[in-house]
Each structure stands twice: as C-alpha cells, then as structure tokens.
Amino acid sequence: MIGSKEELLEQKFTNNKYYILRHGQTNYQIKKREWIYPWPEKEPILLAKEGKNQIKKAAKGLKDKKIDIIYFSDINRARQTAEIV
C-alpha cells in the first residue's frame, strides 16, 4: 500500500516501458455512423486505408523501441492495428 510520495519513491519498479496505441481510422468512422461503436459488433469494423496508413506511420515511430509483446482486444480493428505494428 502506498500512502505518501515518500512511500511511492521507496518502491522498486521495473525498467519496463509501456506504449498505448489506439487503432486508426475505420470505415465506420468514415460513414459517420454513431459516435460510439456498437457492442457487440454485428459486422466487423475494419481499418480504412487511411487508418492503415496512420498505424504504419505510428509503427515507424516505434521501430527502434524494444517491444517484446503486444496486447490487443479481440475486435478486428485492434487486431489489424497490432498486426501492422
């Protein structure tokens, strides 16, 4: 339990680094449907061409990082994003 700044600074932390990346633009967004994605998805919501390009650009920025593992949700657009990275 950490109750003060001093206790926080006393903790032993790893040198792990974490990167969070959201999926790129989807066809669902292009069609300007509702702001919130439906759940569960009735049909797969996939990355649009521009979304794939956005993720490729982001992946270039991560190229020199030592990434050991990628976690992603089971939705298609997240899987597509992870596969590109």
N, C-alpha and C positions, 0 to 999 in steps of 0.2 A: 504494500500500500504506500502511496506517495502522497504526503500531505503538505509538503513545502518545496520551495525551489531548491533548498539545500539537499533534501532527500532525493529530488529528481537528479541533481548533479552527481550524487553518490552512486547512482545506478550504473551498472555495467551494460553498455549497449554494444551491439554488433556494428560492424562497418558496412552492413548491407545498405544498399540504396534501392529505393522503390520508385518506379515511374508509373504514372497513371495516364492512360491514353484513351480518349473517347473515340468511338467509331466515326468514320467520315460520313459525308452527306449520303442520304438514302433516297431511293426512288419515292418513298413515302413522303419525305420532306418536299421533294420537287413537286409532287402532285398537290401540295399544300392541304393535306388532309388535317385532321385534328392535331393539335399541338402535342398531345400525349399519345404515345404508341399504344395500340391495343394489346391487351394481355388476357388470355394467351393469343398469340398471333394466329389469325385464321388462314393467312397465307404468308409465306416467307417475305420478310422485308430485307432486301439486299442493298448492298452499297451501289450507288450510282457511279458512273465513270468518274465524275468529279470527286466523289468520295474516295475512290480507289487512289486517285492522284494525290489527294490530301494525305492519305495514310502513307503512301510511298515517300512523300516529302518529309513527313514526320519520322519515318523509319530511317531516312538518311541522317537525321539528327541524332538518332540512337545508335548508328552504325558502330561507333567507336566505344560504346558502353559495353561492359561485360554483362550480358544478360543471360542468366542461366535457365530461367523458366518464365513462361508467360501464362498467367491465369486469365481466363475469359469465361463469360457466361455461355449458356447453351443456345443463345439466339444467333441466328445466321449472320447478322451484320457484325457481331462481336467475333465470331469465328473467322469471317473473312478478314477482319482487321488484324487478328493475331497471325493468320497465315501470311499476310503481306509483310508484317514486321519480321 
